[in-house]
Amino acid sequence: MDRFGMSRRTLLKQGGAALTGWALLNTVPLGVAPAVLAQTGVEILPWLGMSEENRWAPVVSNQLSWGKLDSWVTPPDQFFSVSRFGNPEIDVDTWQLEIVGLVDNPMTLTMTDILTWPRQEIDFTMECSGNDGFEWLWGLIGNARWGGVPLAPLLQEAGIKDDAVEVAFYGADSGEITVREQVTTQHFARSMSIEEATNPYNMLCYEMNGEPLPTRHGFPVRLIAPGWYGVANVKWLSRIEVRSRRMMNLYMARDYVTLRKEVVDGEEAWTESSVGRSLLKSSPARVVRSDDAYRVEGVAWGQPIAKVEVKIDDGPWQAAVLDKTNVRRFSWRFWSLDWTDAEPGEHSITARAFDTEGNIQPAANDPLIANKVTYWESNGQITRRVYISA
């Protein structure tokens, strides 16, 4: 018997044959570190001006410490979390998940029911959509191996009706929300289109790095939607509702909304869009020194990475070396650049990523970034500062 209160191994054997296609994604042990991190005897130089003060506690916890990054996966106790309505404690023995709404066969599932379905694993780097939106929000990101059951077959068994347009996911966490002076208690909820929700990569997740989900990460079951910002990955799932109308609640239509100015026919116009899929992004992670040699190390994520370039001060863009350890579709990619002409003094280091479709991470003065007045979806090029002593 385990933390779930049942023999999980016995139940999972029933679906073992279905794992083959997914197991190929995860043949590398969790403990294997990328070569860029597998170094000993190096000195890590601190970034300048990066305060570790948490101004949003207790909503936000565990910003990633880039200088201490030493593993391809992020341990759950170091993985960031954002909790708008606190962290509910749920008894797995009484927990149930409803699949209701515009379905032919409404379902109520217990954990025992969930565990009878074929299990899958996927490696996914999750980032908060507010990461880097302020100068003190720079570590709301982590990478984990998530385990659970595919969502699409469950929705297929429930039978989505023809007039359905989207699927809404409700968490057990709730709080008071005011709309036009009317105060109501509502559960945290986000939604996706039918096509998005039935993507084969989405899962009802009950494991994180091979262990049951910790409470603050959504125990006993959360949604994992690889390729989406963290807000879409609803924790403490309690209900899945298939709907005929788009959800326009707080976290779809009023908060987590990007406001951007555009110029249309010579006139300014403002657009509002709900935060959705992750965007292409990279960041210098640290500078290391070994004897008199310096090296810039970093990470890229958000889309399949083709290459990363690095600029030091006002110099030319230089091609970084992509690490080939643990290359996964939805996980971060480590990179490095030997800094051969490092001189004493303060320096700025900027990185930009290119994805396999030819897209480039935008510069800070790109209209996509410069004309955005909300802090969500801030994927502009990141510059860090470092000091090299004489």
PyMOL commands that set and color helices and strands:
alter all, ss='L'
color gray80, all
select helices_A, chain A and resi 8-26+66-68+76-78+111-115+151-158+194-197+215-217+230-232+250-254+367-370
alter helices_A, ss='H'
color red, helices_A
select strands_A, chain A and resi 43-45+60-61+81-82+97-101+107-109+120-127+141-150+166-179+182-193+203-208+211-212+222-224+237-243+257-264+267-274+281-290+293-301+305-312+318-319+321-322+333-339+345-355+382-388
alter strands_A, ss='S'
color yellow, strands_A
deselect
rebuild
show_as cartoon
